[in-house]
Amino acid sequence: EAGVTQFPSHSVIEKGQTVTLRCDPISGHDNLYWYRRVMGKEIKFLLHFVKESKQDESGMPNNRFLAERTGGTYSTLKVQPAELEDSGVYFCASSQTSGASYNEQFFGPGTRLTVL
Amino acid sequence: AQSVTQLGSHVSVSEGALVLLRCNYSSSVPPYLFWYVQYPNQGLQLLLKYTSAATLVKGINGFEAEFKKSETSFHLTKPSAHMSDAAEYFCAVSGGYQKVTFGIGTKLQVIP
């Protein structure tokens, strides 16, 4: 079974440009999460989708970030316009929904974004 | 609200020595606790998890962690360090289906 995949693995852009990150969750996983790690800091939650709906977007830093999950499958995270402080590693994770009180989140390899 | 504190952003041990990575948590609900590992140039891998069953949790690669509610701790241990254990380790807490809250990470160096 394929794991969570993310594209691209690396992206280098200039300040003011637009970048779109993509995440493909594990097939059948309704929950999809985005996280970000800025260098030297903690991995921080950005938002949580349940199918195509945003369940929790309390971690989104500002309105330059737009996340979508059309059809409840893959998700994109667009940064427009990118700023220097957006540099970091963006992780995606997915999990099932079941009757259990907890379902493990499986993480992708991350996208390393560098804004120059 | 949940938070995690990892004591020591860098830990060095000799090969064959005990590995002890410290983690304390804060949670307003019964917590689910995790240790993740990130090897160089790889993604996050779940090492072990506590989900309210046994308080001593065994994970992959010989690691284990003990949940101590009275101390709000979830320290990670391994009896004998191997060179391949060199990586960054993250302690994390969750309330179930909610977001995972991570600690700042501890980089483990294993000295031959």
Interface residues (C-beta under 8 A of the other chain):
Chain A: N31 Y33 Y35 K41 E42 I43 K44 F45 H48 D56 G59 F91 A93 S95 T97 S101 Y102 N103 E104 Q105 F106 F107 G108 P109 G110
Chain B: Y32 Y36 Q42 G43 L44 Q45 L46 K49 T51 S52 F90 S94 G96 Y97 Q98 K99 V100 T101 F102 G103 I104 G105
